[in-house]
Amino acid sequence: ANASQNMPVTTYDGHTSNVTSIVFEQEGKWFCTGSEDNTVKVWDCRATGFQLCLENNSQVHSVALHPNQGEIVLGDHSGKV
């Protein structure tokens, strides 16, 4: 957020329900979000829109990156990981 104006620097639109989780890769070039819309989206900080959408069978409550930065792990409403 822009502290002097209390406004966001940018926004990323794409989920259709509440975003419940966000995780950045270690260099900060891209990030993943999980949502109650049953999706995980991968975003490039230098681009507009999401680059990848992974669909799940239930609401996504948590998202994590494996230490190798190449695998996304999620926890969902049905209790599955």
Secondary structure, 3 states (H helix, E strand, C coil): CECCCCECCCCCCCCCCCEEEEEECCCCCEEEEEECCCEEEEEECCCCCEEEEEECCCCEEEEEECCCCCCEEEEECCCCC
